[in-house]
């Protein structure tokens, strides 16, 4: 697992003092005084306004619109050590990338490429060895077993309307 997780990206500047909009925000991770890795440098959040869905930030050492513009598109990375504890059956979406996906019958279905955050639920994008993607909603009926430590996801292909591999 990487040492940092993405909390958003530097978006367009806001105002003249180095503030900027955050795109792809994970608002709960973007708190005032948090230290982020941005464009290879550690920077502290000195101001955070807006909402979790549309946060506005200003970082230490970024004091002008031009400096904010120069960082545009950079990832805002939070050290794993600063992440809040997770409850049972909770995970960080980036930890699912690369997990092996098997059917209930034990056949290899593929590998998780990424987790897509859709409006109704998160979805696993599974890369199949024979080609093509399989989208699996992260709901108990479709995913009866998910074990990050074992690097395994079990899916119910019948529920998804998919044939068993090799059948």
C-alpha positions in Angstrom: 0.0 0.0 0.0 1.3 3.5 -0.8 2.3 5.8 2.1 -0.2 8.4 1.1 -3.8 8.5 -0.2 -5.4 11.1 -2.4 -7.6 13.7 -0.7 -8.3 15.7 -3.9 -6.6 17.8 -6.5 -5.6 21.4 -6.8 -8.3 23.1 -9.0 -8.6 26.6 -10.3 -7.4 29.5 -8.1 -9.9 31.3 -5.9 -9.1 34.9 -5.1 -5.7 36.5 -5.1 -4.1 35.1 -1.9 -3.2 31.6 -3.1 -6.5 29.9 -2.3 -7.9 27.4 -4.7 -10.9 25.1 -5.4 -10.4 21.3 -4.8 -11.5 18.9 -7.4 -12.2 15.2 -6.5 -12.4 16.1 -2.8 -12.5 13.8 0.1 -13.6 16.6 2.4 -13.2 14.7 5.7 -9.5 14.4 5.0 -9.0 18.1 4.2 -9.0 19.7 7.6 -7.3 22.9 8.7 -3.7 22.4 10.0 -3.4 19.0 8.2 -0.1 18.4 6.4 -0.4 17.3 2.8 2.1 16.3 0.2 1.6 18.5 -2.9 3.8 18.4 -5.9 6.5 16.6 -3.9 6.4 19.2 -1.0 4.9 19.0 2.4 2.4 21.8 2.9 0.1 22.6 5.8 -3.5 23.7 5.2 -3.7 27.2 6.7 -7.3 27.9 5.6 -10.2 25.7 4.7 -13.6 27.0 3.8 -16.5 25.8 1.6 -18.2 22.5 2.0 -16.9 18.9 2.0 -18.3 18.6 -1.5 -16.7 21.9 -2.7 -13.8 22.8 -0.4 -11.6 25.9 -0.8 -8.1 25.6 0.6 -5.0 27.8 1.1 -1.7 26.1 1.8 1.3 27.3 3.6 3.8 28.8 1.2 1.2 29.5 -1.5 0.5 33.2 -1.2 -0.6 34.3 -4.7 -3.0 33.4 -7.5 0.0 32.6 -9.7 1.5 30.1 -7.2 -1.9 28.4 -6.8 -2.2 28.2 -10.6 1.3 26.6 -10.8 0.0 23.8 -8.6 -3.2 23.3 -10.6 -3.8 19.6 -11.3 -1.5 18.4 -8.5 -2.7 15.7 -6.2 -3.3 16.5 -2.5 -1.9 13.5 -0.7 -2.6 12.6 3.0 -0.1 10.4 4.9 -1.7 7.1 5.8 -0.5 7.7 9.4 -2.9 10.7 9.6 -6.0 8.8 8.3 -8.8 8.2 10.8 -9.3 4.6 12.0 -11.7 2.5 10.0 -14.6 0.5 11.5 -15.3 -3.1 10.8 -16.1 -3.8 7.1 -14.7 -0.4 6.1 -11.7 0.2 3.8 -10.0 2.9 1.7 -11.1 2.5 -1.9 -7.5 2.6 -3.2 -6.7 -0.4 -1.1 -9.0 -2.5 -3.3 -7.0 -1.9 -6.5 -5.1 -5.0 -7.4 -7.3 -7.4 -5.4 -8.0 -10.8 -7.0 -11.7 -11.3 -7.9 -13.1 -14.8 -7.7 -16.5 -16.2 -8.3 -18.4 -18.1 -5.5 -17.3 -21.3 -7.3 -13.6 -20.3 -6.9 -12.9 -19.4 -10.6 -10.7 -16.3 -11.2 -12.9 -13.5 -12.6 -10.2 -10.9 -12.8 -8.5 -8.1 -10.8 -9.9 -4.9 -9.4 -8.6 -2.0 -11.5 -10.3 0.8 -9.4 -13.3 1.7 -7.3 -15.7 4.1 -9.0 -17.8 6.3 -6.7 -21.2 6.5 -8.4 -24.2 8.3 -7.0 -26.0 5.2 -5.8 -23.1 3.1 -4.5 -19.4 2.4 -5.1 -18.6 0.0 -8.0 -15.6 -2.2 -8.5 -14.2 -2.0 -12.0 -12.8 -5.5 -12.7 -10.3 -6.1 -15.4 -11.0 -9.6 -16.8 -8.1 -11.8 -18.2 -10.1 -12.6 -21.4 -10.7 -8.9 -21.9 -13.4 -6.5 -21.2 -14.5 -5.0 -17.9 -17.0 -6.1 -15.3 -18.7 -3.5 -13.1 -19.6 -4.9 -9.7 -21.7 -2.8 -7.3 -20.3 -2.9 -3.7 -23.4 -4.4 -2.2 -23.7 -7.6 -0.1 -25.7 -9.4 -2.8 -23.0 -8.9 -5.5 -20.0 -9.0 -3.1 -20.6 -11.6 -0.4 -16.9 -11.5 0.7 -14.3 -8.8 0.6 -11.0 -9.4 2.5 -8.4 -6.7 2.0 -5.8 -8.5 4.1 -6.2 -11.6 2.0 -6.3 -9.5 -1.2 -9.5 -11.3 -2.3 -13.0 -10.3 -3.4 -15.6 -12.9 -4.0 -18.5 -12.0 -6.3 -21.8 -13.6 -7.1 -21.8 -13.9 -10.8 -25.4 -15.3 -10.9 -26.6 -12.2 -9.2 -24.7 -10.1 -11.8 -26.2 -12.1 -14.7 -22.8 -13.3 -15.7 -21.7 -16.9 -16.6 -19.1 -18.7 -14.5 -15.7 -18.4 -16.2 -14.8 -21.6 -18.1 -18.5 -22.8 -18.1 
